Amino acid sequence: MTKYLISFPSEAMVLTEEEFPAVVAESHAVIAAAKAVGVYVFAGGIAEQVDPVLVSGDGAVSSELYPGSRLSGGFAVLEVPTRAEAEDWARKFAAACRCAQELREFMYDPAS
């Protein structure tokens, strides 16, 4: 089976304060459904209040990131047999989160 990243940047989720609890509940329901059928790998949100750093091979830590590098919002990693099934899960997350989701396929790595 193939692993897929389903994600959205934080600025894509435009909600009122009143809508937020329903979105949390609905997105957690999608995660619960993915767990129930055994396709869930990992999900979460980026802690945007914590600055990212770049760590080099010699152990140096820098606040300078790769040009154009930006990761925000929420994501889920699911492992499913087909891209069509991954698209179906992305639709479920899009409906729950009230915003379109990006879908990316991880390359196969026999060591992971």
N, C-alpha and C positions, 0 to 999 in steps of 0.2 A: 504494500500500500504506500501511497505517497502522502507526505506531510504538506500542508498548505497553511500559509499565513493569511488571516483575514484581519484587516485593520482599517482604522480611520484616524486622521489627524484631529486633534482636539478642536480646532476651529470649524470642523465640519458639523459638529454637534451643537446646534443652536436650539436651546430649550429655555422655556420659562422655568422659574423656580418650582412652580406647581407641577410641571411635567416630569421633573427629574425623578421623583420616587417611582413613578410608573415605568420609566425607562430602565432604571436599575432593576426593578422586579422582573421586567420582561427580558432583559438581557441575561439575568441570572437564570431565568427559566430556559433560555436557549442553551446556556452552558450545562444546566442540569440534564437537558435532553441529550446533548452530545455525550455527557458522561454515561447516561443510561444505556446508550447504544454502543459504547466503547470506542468512540472516535476522538474523544477529548485527549489532548496532550498537555496543553498549558494555556492559560489566558490571564490577562491583567491589564492594568493601565500604567502608563509611564508617570512616575512621580515628577511632575514638571517643576515643583518647587525646589528640587534638588538638582543643582547644576551638573551636567555631564562633564567628564574629563576624558582625556586621551592618555592612555598608558602605553609606553613604548616597550620594546623588548629588553631594554637595559633597566627598566623599572621607573624611568622618569614619568612623572605625572604632570600634565599640562591642561590648562583650560582651553587651549587652542584645539579646535576640532577640525575634521576634514572639511574642506570648502563644500558648501551646499548640504552638508550633513545636518539632518534635523529629524528627530523622532519624537512624536508626541501622541497623545490620545490613547486609544485602547486597541487591544489585539487579542486574537485567539489563534492557537496552532491546533489544527485538527489533522488526523490521519485517516484518509478515506480512500476507497478503491478507484474512484474516477473523478475527473475534473468536474463533470456534471454534478456529482454529489457535493463537491466543494462549493460550487456555485449555488446550489440549493441552500447549504448552510450559510453562505454569505448573504443570501436573500433574507434568511431568518434573522441574522444579526442586523441587517439594514432596517428591517421592519421594527425590531425591538429598539434599536438605537436612534431611529428616526433620521438616519443619514446613510448615504451610500457607503459601501465597504470596498476597499481594495483587496484583490485576491492575488496572491503570489504563490508559486510552487517552489518548494525546496528541491534542490538537486539531490539525487540519490547519493548517499555516502554509506558504503557497507560497514564502516566503522562506527556509525552513529545509530 
